[in-house]
Amino acid sequence: MKYFLSTCFLVSLFWAVPAQAEMVREVGKASFSITTPRADAQYSWKFSDATEKMGTRVEHVFDQEGEYPFTLVARENGVMSKTETSVIVHEKGQPLAVPQVFINDKRVWGDFFLVSPTDRVEFGSYSVGMNGTRTNVMETWWKQGRPVSADSLVHLIRSSGAHRIKLVAKDLANEKLVSEKEITIVVEDRKPEILDISVRPDPVEGFQKVGVSVLARDYDGQITDYRYELIENHQVVDVQLLKERFATFDLTKRPGSHQYSFRVAVTDSGNNNVRFHSPEILSVMGENIQNTPPEVHIEASPANVIKPGSEIQFYARTEDAEGDSLTYQWFIQDGERSEFPIGDRVVHRFFNPGKFLVRVEVSDGIDKVSQVIDVNVIAERKIKEPGEEEVEMETDASENTHISGKTESVTASHSVRRGSLGGVQRSSALDAVLGERGRKTQADIDYEIEFLIEQMQKVTSLGERRRILSEIKALRALADLEG
């Protein structure tokens, strides 16, 4: 049985010690003082209600009976001494039952405690009689309606579940005066936890042998058993029962092509178990069987030429000859951040103008293929001539290009129908690009137009801008003729 040590036993060990009077007070105002205060020391009293008081003598008010912890800290010339103790507060003329609980040799406070089967729980008491002394009280421990000793309680609460324990304190001078205090100990056998599963081919034999390792922990015991399962089409095809966290599966025992996944279960010393199914799919090809990689093509909607702030959806259209289960990994960079979403459809919003690459990797578990698409984010172009008003060029929904300014205005339409130049005057630039008819793809024409627009921003001569505009109109006309 453990008994609470009164601070009088600590006088020879610490110089931050309350007075040697018994640490028992009545409900209401209570005073505390230092036994032998040091002249240069500063004393701080910290009570359980978060109040702090300074001095060699302090007062504190306790509204209810019970046991209250407090801390006394003394500092002198950079040296600190600290004492942690408690005070028993009882109603005047009444006894008080004060049970004490120690978990793994540490005093804990309260009347409800959650422990595991491996925790060591011990009990003590510091009950007082109506006169505030321990010599005038008789204590009895009770569990499930029968009296028990404090020493036997250690063995009576080892089983899982809730254990209600009561301490009864009877005043010896007046046996009609009785105090009772109940505490609850809940012994909970916690399940183990699987943190990670790793599946790796043998570094020498490759996919012929595969190693499976598991990272798990148990909070109130130890893991005793590991169960490893090889799964195909939701059926367990191989099982290994081991005492260690690593297993090796020989996949040559099952010839042919297969797609496997793995499930691991762990059991602790309390016979609690938990299992985890790894989402990783392992595809294995049989001998003399060739795998056909999947084919992928990226589709962008609404288009891969957008304005800043526009949302665009990417779809990875795939085909796989064997009908394998495919995984998708995207790589999107827009100048500010990178995103790596998964799935065959993803959505992204581009905020900055520029040309960006979007890539997707598709894997069937054996082979991996990738596809890249360019995304052109085009902002409104504004050009200012030195000494002139700002000149603005924009392309409207009907693909009409306009250059406007205060000093002069040039407006030209280059919407061309098939078989006609739509009234566009033939120029040397147009004659030149018409000679390229049949040799340029739509992507080539779009790229050249984008390049010319960028060049127009760099030149300072209005005549040079008009020449570039003429080439842009000619390229637009060629694009319509090709279409």
Helices and strands as residue ranges (DSSP letters): E 2-3, G 7-10, E 24-26, E 28-33, E 42-47, E 52-54, E 57-62, E 66-76, E 79-90, E 99-103, E 106-108, E 112-115, E 121-125, G 134-136, E 137-143, E 146-148, H 150-156, E 161-171, E 178-187, E 193-202, E 206-217, E 223-232, E 235-242, E 246-250, G 251-253, E 258-268, E 273-277, E 282-284, E 295-301, E 305-306, E 311-319, E 327-333, E 338-339, E 345-349, E 354-363, E 368-377, E 381-384, E 390-395, E 401-404, E 409-412, H 428-434, H 442-458, H 462-482
